[in-house]
Amino acid sequence: MKKKRALPTAYATPTKDTRFEGTFEVLVPVPDRVKPHRAAQQFATLEAAEAWIHSPEGKDAIERILSESGK
């Protein structure tokens, strides 16, 4: 019997979009989706992106992304 693995939590990573080179973005892994969902915001530093993940605004946005993907 296979055990279900828990999805990884949201994480910050350097932005791949060359228009925003040098910034960071937050990616949210979504069940049944190959690519993670990108939160619509750019951050100047990795620390700012990680702080946003744990802020009330970030938690709400991540919850919204996950709930919308369950539809």
N, CA and C of each residue as an Amber inpcrd file, in Angstrom:
protein
   213
   0.8450000  -1.1750000   0.0000000   0.0000000   0.0000000   0.0000000
   0.8930000   1.2430000   0.0000000   0.6100000   2.1720000  -0.9060000
   1.3900000   3.3960000  -0.9910000   0.8700000   4.4110000   0.0080000
   1.8010000   5.1170000   0.6170000   1.4240000   6.2070000   1.5070000
   1.3950000   7.4950000   0.7010000   0.4220000   8.3150000   0.9950000
   0.3680000   9.6170000   0.3350000   1.4170000  10.5190000   0.9530000
   2.1950000  11.1290000   0.0980000   3.1920000  12.0700000   0.5890000
   2.5620000  13.4520000   0.6970000   2.9500000  14.1570000   1.7190000
   2.4520000  15.5140000   1.8880000   3.1050000  16.4280000   0.8510000
   2.3340000  17.3520000   0.3600000   2.8780000  18.3130000  -0.5900000
   3.8660000  19.2250000   0.1060000   4.9130000  19.6310000  -0.5960000
   5.8170000  20.6120000   0.0070000   5.0830000  21.9300000   0.2170000
   5.5690000  22.7170000   1.1090000   4.9490000  24.0160000   1.3790000
   5.4380000  25.0430000   0.3690000   4.8510000  26.2140000   0.4180000
   5.2610000  27.3060000  -0.4680000   6.7330000  27.6250000  -0.2180000
   7.4120000  28.0560000  -1.2800000   8.8330000  28.3670000  -1.1550000
   9.2000000  29.5460000  -2.0470000  10.2980000  30.1990000  -1.7000000
  10.7920000  31.3370000  -2.4620000  11.9410000  30.8810000  -3.3520000
  12.0050000  31.4530000  -4.5410000  13.0370000  31.0850000  -5.5080000
  13.3460000  32.2970000  -6.3920000  14.5420000  32.3470000  -6.9820000
  14.8240000  33.4480000  -7.9150000  13.8390000  33.4280000  -9.0870000
  13.4470000  34.5940000  -9.5340000  12.5040000  34.7210000 -10.6370000
  13.1580000  34.2900000 -11.9460000  12.4390000  33.4900000 -12.7300000
  12.9660000  33.0500000 -14.0200000  12.6660000  34.0430000 -15.1370000
  11.6800000  34.8940000 -14.9330000  11.2920000  35.8800000 -15.9390000
  12.3950000  36.9390000 -16.0460000  12.9930000  37.0660000 -17.2190000
  14.1140000  37.9890000 -17.3890000  13.7080000  39.4590000 -17.2270000
  12.4320000  39.7630000 -17.3670000  11.9780000  41.1380000 -17.1450000
  12.1330000  41.5420000 -15.6860000  12.1260000  40.5500000 -14.7730000
  12.2310000  40.8200000 -13.3440000  13.5240000  40.2240000 -12.7830000
  14.5650000  40.1850000 -13.5980000  15.8320000  39.5770000 -13.2040000
  16.3550000  40.1830000 -11.9020000  16.8180000  39.3260000 -11.0150000
  17.3580000  39.7800000  -9.7390000  16.3310000  39.8350000  -8.6320000
  15.0860000  39.4560000  -8.9350000  14.0430000  39.4500000  -7.9090000
  13.7090000  38.0050000  -7.5490000  12.8250000  37.8600000  -6.5770000
  12.4120000  36.5440000  -6.1050000  10.9000000  36.4410000  -6.1690000
  10.4120000  35.1990000  -6.3030000   8.9810000  34.9440000  -6.3520000
   8.6490000  33.7900000  -5.4210000   7.3690000  33.6730000  -5.0860000
   6.9060000  32.5860000  -4.2230000   6.1220000  31.6110000  -5.0810000
   6.4730000  30.3360000  -4.9700000   5.7880000  29.2750000  -5.6970000
   5.0420000  28.3850000  -4.7090000   3.8170000  28.0040000  -5.0850000
   2.9700000  27.1880000  -4.2200000   2.6670000  25.8700000  -4.9380000
   3.1920000  24.7440000  -4.4380000   2.8450000  23.4520000  -5.0430000
   1.3480000  23.1810000  -4.8720000   0.7180000  22.7570000  -5.9650000
  -0.7240000  22.5110000  -5.9690000  -0.9540000  21.0470000  -6.3410000
  -1.8430000  20.3640000  -5.6110000  -2.1270000  18.9650000  -5.9470000
  -2.6290000  18.8230000  -7.3930000  -2.2450000  17.7510000  -8.0470000
  -2.6850000  17.4350000  -9.4100000  -2.2840000  18.4810000 -10.4450000
  -1.2380000  19.2100000 -10.1710000  -0.7160000  20.1710000 -11.1340000
   0.7860000  19.9430000 -11.2510000   1.2870000  19.9140000 -12.4680000
   2.6960000  19.6200000 -12.6870000   3.5810000  20.7650000 -12.1940000
   3.2480000  21.9790000 -12.6030000   4.0410000  23.1410000 -12.2050000
   3.4060000  23.8070000 -10.9890000   4.2120000  24.3310000 -10.0800000
   3.6380000  25.0570000  -8.9420000   3.0080000  26.3690000  -9.3970000
   2.0630000  26.8420000  -8.6260000   1.3820000  28.0990000  -8.9100000
   2.2600000  29.2370000  -8.3900000   2.3910000  30.2870000  -9.1650000
   3.2090000  31.4290000  -8.7710000   2.3330000  32.5000000  -8.1270000
   2.7230000  32.9410000  -6.9370000   2.0110000  34.0510000  -6.2980000
   2.3310000  35.3110000  -7.1000000   1.3550000  36.1420000  -7.3450000
   1.5100000  37.2930000  -8.2290000   2.1770000  38.4650000  -7.5130000
   3.4550000  38.2940000  -7.2240000   4.1990000  39.3710000  -6.5730000
   5.6860000  39.0880000  -6.7120000   6.4860000  40.1240000  -6.8750000
   7.9400000  40.0060000  -6.9430000   8.5410000  40.6160000  -5.6780000
   9.6460000  40.0590000  -5.2200000  10.3000000  40.5280000  -4.0100000
  11.7530000  40.8620000  -4.3110000  12.2670000  41.8980000  -3.6860000
  13.6380000  42.3440000  -3.9360000  14.6720000  41.3850000  -3.3640000
  14.3400000  40.7290000  -2.2570000  15.2960000  39.8180000  -1.6220000
  14.6270000  38.4930000  -1.2760000  15.4480000  37.4850000  -1.1010000
  14.9550000  36.1760000  -0.6900000  14.3110000  36.2670000   0.6890000
  14.9150000  37.0410000   1.5650000  14.3850000  37.1940000   2.9210000
  12.9970000  37.8280000   2.9030000  12.7830000  38.7990000   2.0240000
  11.4650000  39.4500000   1.9240000  10.4200000  38.4590000   1.4300000
  10.7970000  37.6320000   0.4680000   9.8560000  36.6350000  -0.0590000
   9.5040000  35.6120000   1.0180000  10.5080000  35.1370000   1.7630000
  10.2480000  34.1650000   2.8210000   9.4340000  34.7820000   3.9590000
   9.6760000  36.0390000   4.2660000   8.8950000  36.7190000   5.3050000
   7.4370000  36.8400000   4.8670000   7.2090000  37.1040000   3.5770000
   5.8430000  37.2330000   3.0750000   5.0960000  35.9090000   3.2010000
   5.7800000  34.7890000   2.9720000   5.1440000  33.4740000   3.0890000
   4.5460000  33.2860000   4.4780000   5.2420000  33.7750000   5.4940000
   4.8060000  33.5820000   6.8800000   3.9600000  34.7350000   7.4250000
   3.7610000  35.7650000   6.6180000   2.9360000  36.9000000   7.0560000
   1.4580000  36.5430000   6.9180000   0.5760000  37.2580000   7.6160000
  -0.8680000  36.9950000   7.4670000  -1.3310000  37.1490000   6.0160000
  -0.8240000  38.1600000   5.3130000  -1.2030000  38.3710000   3.9090000
  -0.7570000  37.1900000   3.0520000   0.4550000  36.7170000   3.2670000
   0.9770000  35.5900000   2.5050000   0.2140000  34.3090000   2.7820000
  -0.0830000  34.0580000   4.0530000  -0.8340000  32.8550000   4.4170000
  -2.2070000  32.8550000   3.7610000  -2.8650000  34.0320000   3.7590000
  -4.1790000  34.1400000   3.1200000  -4.0870000  33.8870000   1.6150000
  -3.0670000  34.4480000   0.9740000  -2.9110000  34.2720000  -0.4670000
  -2.6340000  32.8090000  -0.8100000  -1.8060000  32.1520000  -0.0250000
  -1.4950000  30.7410000  -0.2640000  -2.7380000  29.8830000  -0.0610000
  -3.4970000  30.1620000   0.9740000  -4.7600000  29.4330000   1.2150000
  -5.7180000  29.6240000   0.0340000  -5.8070000  30.8470000  -0.4800000
  -6.6970000  31.1450000  -1.6020000  -6.2590000  30.3500000  -2.8420000
  -4.9580000  30.3200000  -3.1160000  -4.4470000  29.5640000  -4.2640000
  -4.8090000  28.0900000  -4.1380000  -4.5920000  27.5340000  -2.9550000
  -4.8840000  26.1110000  -2.7490000  -6.3800000  25.8130000  -2.8130000
  -7.2060000  26.7090000  -2.2730000  -8.6510000  26.4580000  -2.3050000
  -9.2090000  26.5980000  -3.7200000  -8.6790000  27.5310000  -4.5110000
  -9.1460000  27.6980000  -5.8790000  -8.7320000  26.5240000  -6.7490000
  -7.6310000  25.8980000  -6.4220000  -7.1770000  24.7630000  -7.2350000
  -8.0140000  23.5100000  -6.9580000  -8.7230000  23.4840000  -5.8380000
  -9.5410000  22.3410000  -5.4980000 -10.8860000  22.3180000  -6.1680000
 -11.2150000  23.3440000  -6.9240000 -12.5330000  23.4370000  -7.5810000
 -12.6660000  22.4680000  -8.7000000
